[in-house]
């Protein structure tokens, strides 16, 4: 059974600081997604990581994928309040398969304090 | 505007009263899916559809039905709702069943079953 674990589950950080959210998964997969959810809102796609060693960056967020370690990281640089949200990773469990069957992590609630 | 539209946004009902949550996308996406989001459990897939007239069970299909008679619509049907189906529901779509495209989510439907 594929398990996707994120840590930490809750992260309170000060503006200007750096931090990393980790996403571990338990079986082979070749694609991983990061989503952001603001309180009471829908999920918004941040990154699609499709291969080992993939790195994507957008503003203060950078995501990477290590398929051998079954680990993805979401790194936050010089956090600002606007980044406060819940971040989910989602792993495609159909390795080499034909369907977009995602297993989501439980999410990391990020609160950036002034 | 490209979007996934769910209705209603909020729904309170009683046990056993059949209900339907509608989902429509205007992006000509092949793939559509329903998720439920519960605290501490992340998002769990209920049903998905790879194309018109093709649907399959996700991880938590019990108590739900779906249909995909048209490409744009993917309603979620609860024939006899129970309190354990109280949850936040999201419909999502993507261009293809598998590929580089992430899921696009609707705004969610908060369902309460008393």
Contacts between the chains, C-beta under 8 A, distances in Angstrom:
chain1	res1	chain2	res2	distance
A	4	B	42	7.7
A	33	B	102	5.5
A	33	B	103	7.6
A	35	B	102	7.7
A	35	B	103	8.0
A	41	B	107	7.3
A	41	B	108	7.9
A	42	B	90	6.7
A	42	B	105	4.4
A	42	B	106	6.3
A	42	B	107	4.9
A	42	B	108	5.7
A	43	B	43	7.7
A	43	B	90	6.9
A	43	B	92	7.8
A	43	B	103	7.6
A	43	B	105	4.5
A	44	B	105	7.6
A	45	B	102	3.7
A	45	B	103	6.9
A	45	B	104	7.4
A	48	B	100	5.9
A	48	B	101	7.7
A	48	B	102	5.3
A	50	B	100	6.4
A	88	B	42	6.5
A	88	B	43	7.1
A	90	B	43	7.7
A	92	B	98	7.7
A	94	B	98	7.1
A	97	B	98	7.2
A	98	B	50	8.0
A	98	B	97	6.3
A	98	B	98	5.6
A	99	B	48	7.2
A	99	B	50	6.4
A	99	B	56	7.8
A	99	B	97	5.3
A	99	B	98	6.0
A	100	B	31	5.6
A	100	B	33	7.5
A	100	B	48	7.5
A	100	B	94	5.9
A	100	B	96	7.7
A	100	B	97	5.5
A	100	B	98	5.2
A	100	B	99	7.8
A	100	B	103	7.3
A	101	B	45	6.9
A	101	B	48	7.1
A	101	B	58	7.5
A	102	B	45	7.0
A	102	B	103	7.3
A	103	B	59	7.9
A	104	B	35	7.8
A	104	B	42	4.1
A	104	B	43	4.2
A	104	B	44	7.5
A	105	B	42	5.7
A	106	B	40	6.2
A	106	B	41	6.6
A	106	B	42	4.3
A	107	B	42	5.8
